[in-house]
Amino acid sequence: MAAWVAELDGNVVGHVAINFPQPGEEVARLWREKSGDDDSHIGVLARLFVAREARKASVGKLLMEAATAYARDNHLRLVLEVLTKDAAAIRLYERLGWQRIGEAVHTFGGKQVDAVCFVAPA
Protein backbone atom coordinates (compact mmCIF):
# COMPACT_ATOMS: atom_id res chain seq x y z
CA MET A 1 0.00 0.00 0.00
CA ALA A 2 2.67 2.53 1.10
CA ALA A 3 6.15 2.68 2.65
CA TRP A 4 8.62 5.26 3.92
CA VAL A 5 12.33 5.36 4.66
CA ALA A 6 14.24 7.72 6.90
CA GLU A 7 17.71 8.98 6.01
CA LEU A 8 20.40 10.42 8.21
CA ASP A 9 23.54 11.86 6.60
CA GLY A 10 22.62 10.17 3.31
CA ASN A 11 22.15 6.72 4.84
CA VAL A 12 18.86 4.87 5.23
CA VAL A 13 18.32 4.46 8.97
CA GLY A 14 14.64 3.56 9.17
CA HIS A 15 11.65 2.09 7.41
CA VAL A 16 7.92 1.58 7.95
CA ALA A 17 5.15 0.26 5.71
CA ILE A 18 1.38 0.04 5.62
CA ASN A 19 -0.02 -3.13 4.11
CA PHE A 20 -3.48 -4.34 3.20
CA PRO A 21 -4.81 -6.89 5.72
CA GLN A 22 -3.93 -10.45 4.71
CA PRO A 23 -6.17 -13.52 5.08
CA GLY A 24 -5.73 -15.02 8.53
CA GLU A 25 -4.00 -11.95 9.96
CA GLU A 26 -4.90 -11.96 13.64
CA VAL A 27 -4.60 -8.22 14.30
CA ALA A 28 -7.00 -7.39 11.45
CA ARG A 29 -9.46 -10.03 12.68
CA LEU A 30 -9.36 -8.60 16.20
CA TRP A 31 -10.00 -5.08 14.96
CA ARG A 32 -12.85 -6.19 12.65
CA GLU A 33 -14.52 -7.90 15.62
CA LYS A 34 -14.09 -4.89 17.93
CA SER A 35 -14.96 -2.15 15.45
CA GLY A 36 -17.12 -3.61 12.72
CA ASP A 37 -14.72 -2.11 10.14
CA ASP A 38 -14.11 -4.08 6.97
CA ASP A 39 -10.69 -4.59 5.41
CA SER A 40 -11.11 -1.59 3.09
CA HIS A 41 -10.80 0.67 6.17
CA ILE A 42 -7.89 -1.14 7.85
CA GLY A 43 -4.17 -0.66 7.26
CA VAL A 44 -1.61 -2.95 8.88
CA LEU A 45 1.49 -1.09 10.01
CA ALA A 46 4.51 -3.32 9.41
CA ARG A 47 8.25 -3.50 9.21
CA LEU A 48 9.08 -0.58 11.45
CA PHE A 49 12.85 -0.59 11.68
CA VAL A 50 15.23 2.01 13.06
CA ALA A 51 19.00 1.51 12.94
CA ARG A 52 20.61 1.48 16.36
CA GLU A 53 22.62 4.64 15.65
CA ALA A 54 19.42 6.58 14.84
CA ARG A 55 17.26 5.53 17.78
CA LYS A 56 17.90 8.71 19.78
CA ALA A 57 17.01 10.97 16.82
CA SER A 58 13.21 10.41 16.96
CA VAL A 59 13.32 8.46 13.69
CA GLY A 60 10.76 5.92 14.89
CA LYS A 61 8.38 8.65 15.97
CA LEU A 62 8.76 10.50 12.66
CA LEU A 63 8.13 7.35 10.64
CA MET A 64 5.05 6.60 12.73
CA GLU A 65 3.79 10.16 12.18
CA ALA A 66 4.21 9.79 8.40
CA ALA A 67 2.31 6.50 8.39
CA THR A 68 -0.42 7.89 10.65
CA ALA A 69 -0.89 10.95 8.42
CA TYR A 70 -1.21 8.72 5.35
CA ALA A 71 -3.78 6.56 7.13
CA ARG A 72 -5.78 9.60 8.21
CA ASP A 73 -5.74 11.06 4.68
CA ASN A 74 -6.89 7.72 3.26
CA HIS A 75 -9.56 6.99 5.89
CA LEU A 76 -7.74 3.96 7.29
CA ARG A 77 -7.47 2.76 10.86
CA LEU A 78 -3.98 1.42 11.51
CA VAL A 79 -3.36 -1.76 13.46
CA LEU A 80 -0.14 -3.62 14.21
CA GLU A 81 1.33 -6.67 15.89
CA VAL A 82 4.58 -6.48 17.83
CA LEU A 83 6.46 -9.33 19.46
CA THR A 84 6.34 -9.13 23.25
CA LYS A 85 10.15 -9.29 23.37
CA ASP A 86 10.35 -5.92 21.54
CA ALA A 87 9.88 -3.80 24.65
CA ALA A 88 11.28 -0.58 23.13
CA ALA A 89 8.80 -0.75 20.24
CA ILE A 90 5.92 -1.41 22.64
CA ARG A 91 6.94 1.64 24.69
CA LEU A 92 7.01 3.77 21.52
CA TYR A 93 3.52 2.68 20.45
CA GLU A 94 2.12 3.29 23.94
CA ARG A 95 3.82 6.70 24.15
CA LEU A 96 2.19 7.61 20.81
CA GLY A 97 -1.25 6.69 22.17
CA TRP A 98 -1.77 3.32 20.50
CA GLN A 99 -4.14 1.02 22.42
CA ARG A 100 -3.75 -2.71 23.04
CA ILE A 101 -6.59 -4.69 21.47
CA GLY A 102 -5.44 -8.25 22.10
CA GLU A 103 -2.73 -10.83 21.71
CA ALA A 104 -1.53 -13.16 18.97
CA VAL A 105 0.93 -16.01 18.56
CA HIS A 106 3.40 -16.20 15.66
CA THR A 107 5.03 -19.43 14.54
CA PHE A 108 8.57 -19.14 13.17
CA GLY A 109 10.62 -22.22 12.32
CA GLY A 110 8.49 -24.42 14.54
CA LYS A 111 8.68 -22.03 17.51
CA GLN A 112 5.75 -20.02 18.84
CA VAL A 113 6.32 -16.39 19.78
CA ASP A 114 3.84 -14.17 21.65
CA ALA A 115 2.78 -10.82 20.20
CA VAL A 116 0.65 -7.88 21.29
CA CYS A 117 -1.89 -6.26 18.95
CA PHE A 118 -2.43 -2.48 18.87
CA VAL A 119 -4.73 0.00 17.15
CA ALA A 120 -3.77 3.60 16.39
CA PRO A 121 -5.51 6.42 18.24
CA ALA A 122 -8.68 7.66 16.55
PyMOL commands that place a pseudoatom at each C-alpha (Angstrom):
pseudoatom trace, name=CA, resn=MET, resi=1, chain=A, elem=C, hetatm=0, pos=[0.000, 0.000, 0.000]
pseudoatom trace, name=CA, resn=ALA, resi=2, chain=A, elem=C, hetatm=0, pos=[2.673, 2.530, 1.105]
pseudoatom trace, name=CA, resn=ALA, resi=3, chain=A, elem=C, hetatm=0, pos=[6.146, 2.679, 2.647]
pseudoatom trace, name=CA, resn=TRP, resi=4, chain=A, elem=C, hetatm=0, pos=[8.617, 5.264, 3.915]
pseudoatom trace, name=CA, resn=VAL, resi=5, chain=A, elem=C, hetatm=0, pos=[12.325, 5.356, 4.661]
pseudoatom trace, name=CA, resn=ALA, resi=6, chain=A, elem=C, hetatm=0, pos=[14.245, 7.720, 6.902]
pseudoatom trace, name=CA, resn=GLU, resi=7, chain=A, elem=C, hetatm=0, pos=[17.706, 8.984, 6.007]
pseudoatom trace, name=CA, resn=LEU, resi=8, chain=A, elem=C, hetatm=0, pos=[20.403, 10.423, 8.213]
pseudoatom trace, name=CA, resn=ASP, resi=9, chain=A, elem=C, hetatm=0, pos=[23.540, 11.856, 6.602]
pseudoatom trace, name=CA, resn=GLY, resi=10, chain=A, elem=C, hetatm=0, pos=[22.623, 10.173, 3.310]
pseudoatom trace, name=CA, resn=ASN, resi=11, chain=A, elem=C, hetatm=0, pos=[22.153, 6.719, 4.838]
pseudoatom trace, name=CA, resn=VAL, resi=12, chain=A, elem=C, hetatm=0, pos=[18.856, 4.870, 5.226]
pseudoatom trace, name=CA, resn=VAL, resi=13, chain=A, elem=C, hetatm=0, pos=[18.316, 4.464, 8.965]
pseudoatom trace, name=CA, resn=GLY, resi=14, chain=A, elem=C, hetatm=0, pos=[14.644, 3.562, 9.174]
pseudoatom trace, name=CA, resn=HIS, resi=15, chain=A, elem=C, hetatm=0, pos=[11.648, 2.087, 7.407]
pseudoatom trace, name=CA, resn=VAL, resi=16, chain=A, elem=C, hetatm=0, pos=[7.921, 1.581, 7.951]
pseudoatom trace, name=CA, resn=ALA, resi=17, chain=A, elem=C, hetatm=0, pos=[5.149, 0.261, 5.713]
pseudoatom trace, name=CA, resn=ILE, resi=18, chain=A, elem=C, hetatm=0, pos=[1.379, 0.044, 5.623]
pseudoatom trace, name=CA, resn=ASN, resi=19, chain=A, elem=C, hetatm=0, pos=[-0.024, -3.134, 4.106]
pseudoatom trace, name=CA, resn=PHE, resi=20, chain=A, elem=C, hetatm=0, pos=[-3.482, -4.339, 3.198]
pseudoatom trace, name=CA, resn=PRO, resi=21, chain=A, elem=C, hetatm=0, pos=[-4.811, -6.891, 5.722]
pseudoatom trace, name=CA, resn=GLN, resi=22, chain=A, elem=C, hetatm=0, pos=[-3.932, -10.453, 4.709]
pseudoatom trace, name=CA, resn=PRO, resi=23, chain=A, elem=C, hetatm=0, pos=[-6.167, -13.518, 5.080]
pseudoatom trace, name=CA, resn=GLY, resi=24, chain=A, elem=C, hetatm=0, pos=[-5.731, -15.017, 8.532]
pseudoatom trace, name=CA, resn=GLU, resi=25, chain=A, elem=C, hetatm=0, pos=[-3.998, -11.946, 9.957]
pseudoatom trace, name=CA, resn=GLU, resi=26, chain=A, elem=C, hetatm=0, pos=[-4.900, -11.958, 13.644]
pseudoatom trace, name=CA, resn=VAL, resi=27, chain=A, elem=C, hetatm=0, pos=[-4.598, -8.215, 14.302]
pseudoatom trace, name=CA, resn=ALA, resi=28, chain=A, elem=C, hetatm=0, pos=[-7.000, -7.387, 11.453]
pseudoatom trace, name=CA, resn=ARG, resi=29, chain=A, elem=C, hetatm=0, pos=[-9.458, -10.031, 12.676]
pseudoatom trace, name=CA, resn=LEU, resi=30, chain=A, elem=C, hetatm=0, pos=[-9.358, -8.604, 16.204]
pseudoatom trace, name=CA, resn=TRP, resi=31, chain=A, elem=C, hetatm=0, pos=[-10.003, -5.076, 14.958]
pseudoatom trace, name=CA, resn=ARG, resi=32, chain=A, elem=C, hetatm=0, pos=[-12.851, -6.186, 12.650]
pseudoatom trace, name=CA, resn=GLU, resi=33, chain=A, elem=C, hetatm=0, pos=[-14.517, -7.899, 15.621]
pseudoatom trace, name=CA, resn=LYS, resi=34, chain=A, elem=C, hetatm=0, pos=[-14.090, -4.892, 17.929]
pseudoatom trace, name=CA, resn=SER, resi=35, chain=A, elem=C, hetatm=0, pos=[-14.957, -2.149, 15.449]
pseudoatom trace, name=CA, resn=GLY, resi=36, chain=A, elem=C, hetatm=0, pos=[-17.119, -3.614, 12.719]
pseudoatom trace, name=CA, resn=ASP, resi=37, chain=A, elem=C, hetatm=0, pos=[-14.723, -2.106, 10.136]
pseudoatom trace, name=CA, resn=ASP, resi=38, chain=A, elem=C, hetatm=0, pos=[-14.105, -4.075, 6.974]
pseudoatom trace, name=CA, resn=ASP, resi=39, chain=A, elem=C, hetatm=0, pos=[-10.689, -4.592, 5.408]
pseudoatom trace, name=CA, resn=SER, resi=40, chain=A, elem=C, hetatm=0, pos=[-11.106, -1.589, 3.094]
pseudoatom trace, name=CA, resn=HIS, resi=41, chain=A, elem=C, hetatm=0, pos=[-10.797, 0.671, 6.172]
pseudoatom trace, name=CA, resn=ILE, resi=42, chain=A, elem=C, hetatm=0, pos=[-7.890, -1.139, 7.854]
pseudoatom trace, name=CA, resn=GLY, resi=43, chain=A, elem=C, hetatm=0, pos=[-4.171, -0.659, 7.258]
pseudoatom trace, name=CA, resn=VAL, resi=44, chain=A, elem=C, hetatm=0, pos=[-1.615, -2.946, 8.877]
pseudoatom trace, name=CA, resn=LEU, resi=45, chain=A, elem=C, hetatm=0, pos=[1.491, -1.092, 10.008]
pseudoatom trace, name=CA, resn=ALA, resi=46, chain=A, elem=C, hetatm=0, pos=[4.506, -3.315, 9.409]
pseudoatom trace, name=CA, resn=ARG, resi=47, chain=A, elem=C, hetatm=0, pos=[8.248, -3.505, 9.209]
pseudoatom trace, name=CA, resn=LEU, resi=48, chain=A, elem=C, hetatm=0, pos=[9.084, -0.583, 11.454]
pseudoatom trace, name=CA, resn=PHE, resi=49, chain=A, elem=C, hetatm=0, pos=[12.849, -0.587, 11.681]
pseudoatom trace, name=CA, resn=VAL, resi=50, chain=A, elem=C, hetatm=0, pos=[15.232, 2.015, 13.062]
pseudoatom trace, name=CA, resn=ALA, resi=51, chain=A, elem=C, hetatm=0, pos=[19.000, 1.515, 12.940]
pseudoatom trace, name=CA, resn=ARG, resi=52, chain=A, elem=C, hetatm=0, pos=[20.607, 1.480, 16.362]
pseudoatom trace, name=CA, resn=GLU, resi=53, chain=A, elem=C, hetatm=0, pos=[22.622, 4.641, 15.649]
pseudoatom trace, name=CA, resn=ALA, resi=54, chain=A, elem=C, hetatm=0, pos=[19.424, 6.582, 14.842]
pseudoatom trace, name=CA, resn=ARG, resi=55, chain=A, elem=C, hetatm=0, pos=[17.260, 5.534, 17.775]
pseudoatom trace, name=CA, resn=LYS, resi=56, chain=A, elem=C, hetatm=0, pos=[17.895, 8.706, 19.779]
pseudoatom trace, name=CA, resn=ALA, resi=57, chain=A, elem=C, hetatm=0, pos=[17.007, 10.969, 16.816]
pseudoatom trace, name=CA, resn=SER, resi=58, chain=A, elem=C, hetatm=0, pos=[13.206, 10.414, 16.965]
pseudoatom trace, name=CA, resn=VAL, resi=59, chain=A, elem=C, hetatm=0, pos=[13.325, 8.464, 13.693]
pseudoatom trace, name=CA, resn=GLY, resi=60, chain=A, elem=C, hetatm=0, pos=[10.758, 5.915, 14.892]
pseudoatom trace, name=CA, resn=LYS, resi=61, chain=A, elem=C, hetatm=0, pos=[8.378, 8.650, 15.975]
pseudoatom trace, name=CA, resn=LEU, resi=62, chain=A, elem=C, hetatm=0, pos=[8.761, 10.503, 12.665]
pseudoatom trace, name=CA, resn=LEU, resi=63, chain=A, elem=C, hetatm=0, pos=[8.134, 7.347, 10.636]
pseudoatom trace, name=CA, resn=MET, resi=64, chain=A, elem=C, hetatm=0, pos=[5.049, 6.601, 12.732]
pseudoatom trace, name=CA, resn=GLU, resi=65, chain=A, elem=C, hetatm=0, pos=[3.792, 10.163, 12.184]
pseudoatom trace, name=CA, resn=ALA, resi=66, chain=A, elem=C, hetatm=0, pos=[4.213, 9.793, 8.399]
pseudoatom trace, name=CA, resn=ALA, resi=67, chain=A, elem=C, hetatm=0, pos=[2.307, 6.500, 8.390]
pseudoatom trace, name=CA, resn=THR, resi=68, chain=A, elem=C, hetatm=0, pos=[-0.419, 7.891, 10.648]
pseudoatom trace, name=CA, resn=ALA, resi=69, chain=A, elem=C, hetatm=0, pos=[-0.891, 10.954, 8.419]
pseudoatom trace, name=CA, resn=TYR, resi=70, chain=A, elem=C, hetatm=0, pos=[-1.205, 8.719, 5.351]
pseudoatom trace, name=CA, resn=ALA, resi=71, chain=A, elem=C, hetatm=0, pos=[-3.784, 6.556, 7.130]
pseudoatom trace, name=CA, resn=ARG, resi=72, chain=A, elem=C, hetatm=0, pos=[-5.778, 9.603, 8.213]
pseudoatom trace, name=CA, resn=ASP, resi=73, chain=A, elem=C, hetatm=0, pos=[-5.743, 11.063, 4.685]
pseudoatom trace, name=CA, resn=ASN, resi=74, chain=A, elem=C, hetatm=0, pos=[-6.893, 7.718, 3.256]
pseudoatom trace, name=CA, resn=HIS, resi=75, chain=A, elem=C, hetatm=0, pos=[-9.557, 6.995, 5.893]
pseudoatom trace, name=CA, resn=LEU, resi=76, chain=A, elem=C, hetatm=0, pos=[-7.741, 3.958, 7.291]
pseudoatom trace, name=CA, resn=ARG, resi=77, chain=A, elem=C, hetatm=0, pos=[-7.470, 2.760, 10.864]
pseudoatom trace, name=CA, resn=LEU, resi=78, chain=A, elem=C, hetatm=0, pos=[-3.982, 1.424, 11.510]
pseudoatom trace, name=CA, resn=VAL, resi=79, chain=A, elem=C, hetatm=0, pos=[-3.357, -1.760, 13.465]
pseudoatom trace, name=CA, resn=LEU, resi=80, chain=A, elem=C, hetatm=0, pos=[-0.140, -3.625, 14.209]
pseudoatom trace, name=CA, resn=GLU, resi=81, chain=A, elem=C, hetatm=0, pos=[1.329, -6.675, 15.892]
pseudoatom trace, name=CA, resn=VAL, resi=82, chain=A, elem=C, hetatm=0, pos=[4.577, -6.476, 17.831]
pseudoatom trace, name=CA, resn=LEU, resi=83, chain=A, elem=C, hetatm=0, pos=[6.465, -9.329, 19.462]
pseudoatom trace, name=CA, resn=THR, resi=84, chain=A, elem=C, hetatm=0, pos=[6.336, -9.125, 23.249]
pseudoatom trace, name=CA, resn=LYS, resi=85, chain=A, elem=C, hetatm=0, pos=[10.151, -9.289, 23.365]
pseudoatom trace, name=CA, resn=ASP, resi=86, chain=A, elem=C, hetatm=0, pos=[10.349, -5.923, 21.540]
pseudoatom trace, name=CA, resn=ALA, resi=87, chain=A, elem=C, hetatm=0, pos=[9.878, -3.798, 24.653]
pseudoatom trace, name=CA, resn=ALA, resi=88, chain=A, elem=C, hetatm=0, pos=[11.275, -0.581, 23.131]
pseudoatom trace, name=CA, resn=ALA, resi=89, chain=A, elem=C, hetatm=0, pos=[8.800, -0.752, 20.244]
pseudoatom trace, name=CA, resn=ILE, resi=90, chain=A, elem=C, hetatm=0, pos=[5.915, -1.412, 22.642]
pseudoatom trace, name=CA, resn=ARG, resi=91, chain=A, elem=C, hetatm=0, pos=[6.938, 1.642, 24.693]
pseudoatom trace, name=CA, resn=LEU, resi=92, chain=A, elem=C, hetatm=0, pos=[7.010, 3.773, 21.515]
pseudoatom trace, name=CA, resn=TYR, resi=93, chain=A, elem=C, hetatm=0, pos=[3.520, 2.676, 20.453]
pseudoatom trace, name=CA, resn=GLU, resi=94, chain=A, elem=C, hetatm=0, pos=[2.117, 3.286, 23.938]
pseudoatom trace, name=CA, resn=ARG, resi=95, chain=A, elem=C, hetatm=0, pos=[3.819, 6.702, 24.150]
pseudoatom trace, name=CA, resn=LEU, resi=96, chain=A, elem=C, hetatm=0, pos=[2.187, 7.607, 20.810]
pseudoatom trace, name=CA, resn=GLY, resi=97, chain=A, elem=C, hetatm=0, pos=[-1.248, 6.692, 22.168]
pseudoatom trace, name=CA, resn=TRP, resi=98, chain=A, elem=C, hetatm=0, pos=[-1.771, 3.315, 20.501]
pseudoatom trace, name=CA, resn=GLN, resi=99, chain=A, elem=C, hetatm=0, pos=[-4.140, 1.018, 22.417]
pseudoatom trace, name=CA, resn=ARG, resi=100, chain=A, elem=C, hetatm=0, pos=[-3.752, -2.709, 23.035]
pseudoatom trace, name=CA, resn=ILE, resi=101, chain=A, elem=C, hetatm=0, pos=[-6.587, -4.692, 21.472]
pseudoatom trace, name=CA, resn=GLY, resi=102, chain=A, elem=C, hetatm=0, pos=[-5.441, -8.253, 22.100]
pseudoatom trace, name=CA, resn=GLU, resi=103, chain=A, elem=C, hetatm=0, pos=[-2.732, -10.830, 21.711]
pseudoatom trace, name=CA, resn=ALA, resi=104, chain=A, elem=C, hetatm=0, pos=[-1.528, -13.159, 18.975]
pseudoatom trace, name=CA, resn=VAL, resi=105, chain=A, elem=C, hetatm=0, pos=[0.927, -16.014, 18.557]
pseudoatom trace, name=CA, resn=HIS, resi=106, chain=A, elem=C, hetatm=0, pos=[3.395, -16.205, 15.663]
pseudoatom trace, name=CA, resn=THR, resi=107, chain=A, elem=C, hetatm=0, pos=[5.025, -19.434, 14.542]
pseudoatom trace, name=CA, resn=PHE, resi=108, chain=A, elem=C, hetatm=0, pos=[8.568, -19.143, 13.173]
pseudoatom trace, name=CA, resn=GLY, resi=109, chain=A, elem=C, hetatm=0, pos=[10.620, -22.219, 12.323]
pseudoatom trace, name=CA, resn=GLY, resi=110, chain=A, elem=C, hetatm=0, pos=[8.486, -24.424, 14.539]
pseudoatom trace, name=CA, resn=LYS, resi=111, chain=A, elem=C, hetatm=0, pos=[8.677, -22.027, 17.508]
pseudoatom trace, name=CA, resn=GLN, resi=112, chain=A, elem=C, hetatm=0, pos=[5.752, -20.024, 18.844]
pseudoatom trace, name=CA, resn=VAL, resi=113, chain=A, elem=C, hetatm=0, pos=[6.321, -16.390, 19.784]
pseudoatom trace, name=CA, resn=ASP, resi=114, chain=A, elem=C, hetatm=0, pos=[3.839, -14.175, 21.647]
pseudoatom trace, name=CA, resn=ALA, resi=115, chain=A, elem=C, hetatm=0, pos=[2.782, -10.819, 20.202]
pseudoatom trace, name=CA, resn=VAL, resi=116, chain=A, elem=C, hetatm=0, pos=[0.648, -7.877, 21.295]
pseudoatom trace, name=CA, resn=CYS, resi=117, chain=A, elem=C, hetatm=0, pos=[-1.891, -6.264, 18.946]
pseudoatom trace, name=CA, resn=PHE, resi=118, chain=A, elem=C, hetatm=0, pos=[-2.431, -2.485, 18.874]
pseudoatom trace, name=CA, resn=VAL, resi=119, chain=A, elem=C, hetatm=0, pos=[-4.729, 0.004, 17.148]
pseudoatom trace, name=CA, resn=ALA, resi=120, chain=A, elem=C, hetatm=0, pos=[-3.771, 3.600, 16.387]
pseudoatom trace, name=CA, resn=PRO, resi=121, chain=A, elem=C, hetatm=0, pos=[-5.506, 6.422, 18.241]
pseudoatom trace, name=CA, resn=ALA, resi=122, chain=A, elem=C, hetatm=0, pos=[-8.681, 7.665, 16.554]
for i in range(1, 122): cmd.bond("trace and resi %d" % i, "trace and resi %d" % (i + 1))
show_as sticks, trace
zoom trace
